[in-house]
């Protein structure tokens, strides 16, 4: 049985339809139609008799919609069911401009990183996603954006899972999504995130893909980071930032440092000062995140969002030290907005 159409690149599809007795020249048109969000039948008048029907019959979707949540702010969270019955989350977030939206896709079913404040890690790691399953999320978000009169403008690999531990599939998906012959999103519109997998950052640097990098730091010293992110025991902050420095030098793209503020944990003045010391000499941007509570953590901690005055003081310290700092807009506060929340509720049968 053929793989889902989203699993194939142009050359692979060309070989398949050639085996069916059709010209390989139709492969690019068929895939462009898929990535545009239109059904293959829309190209029927431009294709040989029987090819559109054969495509529809032979290629199952890599994912189907299992559940949708829509927030008052326009954020949509999609729970997609994969061919083996497992589910993953994707999110569409409206932009400041009314005609644009940003998307977020997952790279694994579950996650093995065990970040203590994350909902995804509570369900553990099940498997990597294929490139086609990642692409299918992009296609679902593009359709969702079109349905709301918006255009999917940017995409972040920042959902469930650690992209650097599934990098082969991530890079294959990025190539199809960004390629002007297929998804046409553009390289600079894509950001790949990591909790600090140093080897993966180096591979991304060497890939030749002109995408963006985001590093989830979440703590300004190794002791605290190893408590919040167990991967911190494997890679010290200095090692992670050195890899980010190399990415920035190689690709010429400023790295974004993700930092989720947790009340009384990593949001104090001393933490802001330590983070400023790490970044003041670097041309990196800090993206401060307001925490969406997910209940008791794996270690039994009930993490809370930092009060606004504390968060603003933290940001002010960084800015006073010359560090470019922004707050990421909180999305979907009235739905299961945090990564992994909707999937956990779905598995529990509560949605």
C-alpha positions in Angstrom: 0.0 0.0 0.0 1.5 3.4 -1.0 2.5 5.8 1.8 0.3 8.9 2.4 0.8 11.5 -0.3 2.3 13.9 2.2 5.1 11.4 2.7 6.4 11.8 -0.8 8.5 14.4 -2.5 8.2 15.2 -6.2 10.7 12.6 -7.4 9.1 9.8 -5.3 5.6 10.6 -6.6 6.9 10.8 -10.1 8.3 7.3 -9.9 5.0 6.0 -8.5 2.7 7.5 -11.2 5.2 6.4 -13.8 4.7 2.8 -12.6 1.0 3.4 -13.0 1.5 4.3 -16.7 1.2 8.1 -16.4 3.8 10.8 -17.2 6.0 11.8 -14.3 5.5 15.4 -15.3 2.2 15.4 -13.4 3.8 14.8 -10.0 4.7 18.4 -9.2 1.2 19.7 -10.1 -0.4 17.1 -7.9 1.7 17.9 -4.9 1.3 21.6 -5.4 -2.4 21.1 -5.3 -2.1 19.1 -2.1 0.0 21.8 -0.4 -2.4 24.5 -1.6 -5.2 22.8 0.4 -7.3 22.0 -2.6 -8.6 18.5 -3.4 -6.9 16.6 -6.2 -10.2 16.5 -8.0 -9.8 20.3 -8.6 -7.0 19.4 -11.1 -9.1 16.8 -12.9 -9.5 18.8 -16.0 -5.7 19.2 -16.3 -4.8 15.5 -15.7 -5.1 12.4 -17.7 -8.3 10.5 -17.3 -8.2 8.4 -14.2 -5.1 9.9 -12.5 -7.0 12.1 -10.0 -9.2 9.2 -9.0 -6.2 6.9 -8.6 -4.5 9.4 -6.4 -7.6 9.7 -4.2 -8.0 6.0 -4.0 -4.4 4.9 -3.4 -3.2 7.5 -0.9 -4.7 7.6 2.6 -4.3 10.8 4.6 -1.4 10.9 7.1 -3.7 12.4 9.7 -7.4 13.3 10.2 -9.0 15.8 12.6 -10.1 14.2 15.9 -11.0 17.3 17.8 -10.9 21.1 17.5 -10.9 23.7 20.2 -11.4 27.4 19.4 -10.7 30.2 21.9 -12.3 33.5 22.2 -9.1 35.1 20.9 -9.4 33.1 17.7 -6.7 30.5 18.5 -7.5 27.1 17.2 -6.0 23.9 18.7 -6.4 20.8 16.5 -6.0 17.3 17.7 -5.0 15.1 14.7 -5.4 11.4 14.6 -2.6 9.5 12.9 -2.8 6.3 10.9 -2.0 4.1 13.9 -4.7 5.8 16.1 -2.3 8.0 18.1 -2.9 11.7 18.3 -0.9 14.9 18.2 -1.6 18.6 18.6 -1.2 21.5 16.2 -2.1 25.2 16.9 -3.2 28.1 14.7 -2.7 31.5 16.3 -4.1 34.7 14.8 -1.6 37.5 14.1 -1.9 41.2 14.9 -2.8 41.6 11.3 -6.3 40.3 10.5 -5.2 38.5 7.4 -2.3 36.5 8.9 -1.8 33.6 11.3 1.0 31.6 12.8 1.1 27.9 13.2 2.7 25.5 15.6 3.3 21.8 14.9 4.5 18.7 16.8 7.4 16.5 16.0 6.8 13.5 18.3 3.9 11.7 19.9 4.5 12.6 23.5 8.0 13.7 24.7 10.9 12.1 26.5 12.5 15.4 27.8 10.6 15.4 31.1 10.5 19.2 31.5 8.9 19.4 34.9 6.3 22.2 34.1 5.2 20.8 30.7 1.9 18.9 30.1 3.2 16.9 27.2 5.8 15.1 29.3 3.2 13.6 31.6 2.1 11.2 28.9 5.6 10.1 28.2 7.2 9.4 24.8 5.5 7.1 22.3 7.2 7.6 18.9 8.7 10.0 16.4 6.5 11.5 13.7 7.3 10.9 10.0 8.0 13.8 7.7 4.5 13.3 6.2 2.8 13.4 9.5 4.5 16.7 10.2 3.6 18.0 6.8 0.0 16.9 7.3 -0.2 19.2 10.4 1.0 22.1 8.2 -1.7 21.3 5.7 -4.4 21.2 8.4 -3.3 24.5 9.7 -3.2 26.1 6.3 -6.8 24.9 5.7 -7.8 26.2 9.1 -6.3 29.6 8.3 -8.0 29.7 4.9 -11.4 29.0 6.5 -11.0 32.0 8.8 -9.9 34.4 6.0 -6.3 34.3 7.1 -3.0 33.2 5.5 -0.6 30.9 7.4 2.4 33.2 7.5 4.9 31.5 9.9 5.4 28.1 11.4 7.2 27.0 14.5 8.3 23.4 15.4 7.5 24.0 19.0 4.6 21.7 19.8 4.7 18.2 21.4 8.2 16.6 21.3 11.8 17.6 20.9 12.5 18.4 17.2 16.2 17.7 17.4 15.6 14.1 18.4 13.6 13.6 15.2 15.7 15.8 13.0 15.8 13.7 9.8 12.0 13.9 9.6 12.0 17.5 10.7 14.4 18.6 8.0 12.6 16.6 5.3 9.3 18.2 6.3 10.9 21.7 6.4 12.2 21.2 2.9 8.7 20.4 1.6 6.9 23.1 3.5 9.3 25.8 2.6 10.0 24.8 -1.1 8.4 27.2 -3.6 7.4 24.2 -5.7 5.4 22.7 -2.8 4.4 24.4 0.4 5.9 27.7 -0.6 6.0 29.1 3.0 9.7 30.2 2.8 12.7 29.3 4.9 12.8 32.4 7.0 9.2 31.9 8.0 10.1 28.6 9.9 11.5 28.3 13.4 12.9 25.0 14.9 12.9 24.9 18.7 15.0 22.8 21.1 15.5 22.4 24.8 19.2 22.4 24.1 20.2 19.2 22.2 23.7 20.4 21.2 24.3 17.8 18.5 21.0 18.7 16.9 21.8 22.4 16.9 25.1 21.7 15.1 23.3 19.5 12.5 20.8 22.2 11.9 23.7 24.7 11.5 25.2 22.4 8.9 22.0 21.6 7.1 22.2 24.6 4.8 18.5 25.5 5.6 18.0 29.2 6.3 15.5 28.7 9.1 15.4 30.2 12.6 16.4 28.6 15.9 14.7 29.0 19.3 16.4 27.6 22.4 14.2 26.9 25.5 16.5 27.9 28.3 14.0 28.6 31.1 16.7 29.0 33.8 19.9 31.1 34.0 22.1 28.7 35.9 22.8 24.9 35.5 21.5 23.9 39.0 18.1 25.4 38.5 17.9 24.3 34.8 18.7 20.7 35.6 15.7 20.7 38.0 13.3 22.2 35.5 14.7 20.5 32.4 16.5 17.2 33.1 18.3 17.5 29.8 20.2 20.3 31.6 22.3 17.5 33.2 23.5 16.4 29.8 24.3 19.8 28.3 25.4 22.8 30.4 24.1 26.2 29.5 27.5 27.3 28.3 27.6 24.4 25.9 24.1 25.1 24.6 24.8 28.8 24.1 28.1 28.0 22.3 26.2 25.8 19.8 23.6 28.6 19.4 26.5 31.1 18.8 27.8 28.8 16.0 24.3 28.6 14.5 24.0 32.3 14.5 27.4 32.8 12.9 26.8 30.1 10.3 23.2 31.0 9.3 23.3 34.7 10.1 20.0 34.5 12.0 19.5 35.8 15.6 18.7 33.0 18.0 15.6 33.3 20.2 15.9 32.4 23.8 12.7 31.0 25.2 12.2 31.6 28.9 8.9 30.6 30.7 8.4 32.6 33.9 7.4 30.5 36.9 6.3 32.3 40.1 9.0 32.2 42.8 11.1 29.6 40.8 13.0 31.4 38.0 11.5 34.9 38.0 13.5 36.7 40.7 15.8 39.7 40.3 18.9 37.4 40.8 17.7 35.2 37.9 17.1 38.2 35.6 20.7 39.4 36.4 22.2 36.0 35.7 20.3 35.8 32.4 21.5 39.2 31.5 25.1 38.2 32.2 24.7 35.2 29.8 23.2 37.2 27.0 24.4 40.8 27.3 27.3 40.2 24.9 25.2 38.1 22.5 23.0 39.3 19.7 20.1 37.1 20.8 16.5 37.9 21.5 14.7 36.8 24.7 11.1 35.6 24.4 9.4 35.7 27.8 6.5 33.3 28.2 3.6 33.6 30.6 2.9 30.1 32.0 -0.3 28.2 31.4 -0.9 26.1 34.6 -1.1 22.3 33.9 -1.7 21.0 37.4 0.8 19.1 39.5 4.1 18.3 37.7 5.9 15.0 37.6 7.8 16.1 40.7 4.6 17.2 42.4 5.1 20.9 42.0 2.1 23.2 41.4 3.8 25.8 39.1 2.1 29.2 38.8 2.3 32.1 36.5 4.5 35.0 37.6 2.6 38.1 38.8 2.6 40.8 36.2 4.7 43.3 38.3 7.4 40.5 38.8 7.3 39.7 35.1 7.6 43.3 34.0 10.5 43.9 36.4 12.3 40.8 35.0 11.9 42.1 31.5 13.1 45.6 32.6 16.3 44.2 34.0 17.1 42.5 30.7 16.3 45.6 28.7 18.4 47.8 30.9 21.3 45.5 30.3 20.8 45.8 26.5 19.1 42.4 25.9 16.3 42.6 23.3 13.3 41.2 25.2 9.7 40.6 24.3 6.7 38.9 25.9 5.1 36.2 23.8 1.4 36.8 23.7 -0.6 34.3 25.7 -2.9 32.3 23.5 -6.1 30.4 24.2 -6.4 31.0 27.9 -10.0 29.6 27.8 -9.0 26.3 26.1 -6.4 23.7 26.7 -3.7 26.0 25.5 -0.5 24.4 26.9 1.3 21.8 24.8 -0.2 18.4 25.5 -3.2 19.4 27.5 -5.8 18.6 24.9 -4.3 15.3 24.1 -4.2 14.3 27.8 -7.8 15.2 28.2 -8.7 13.3 25.0 -6.8 10.2 26.2 -8.7 10.5 29.5 -12.0 10.7 27.7 -12.9 14.1 29.1 -13.3 15.8 25.7 
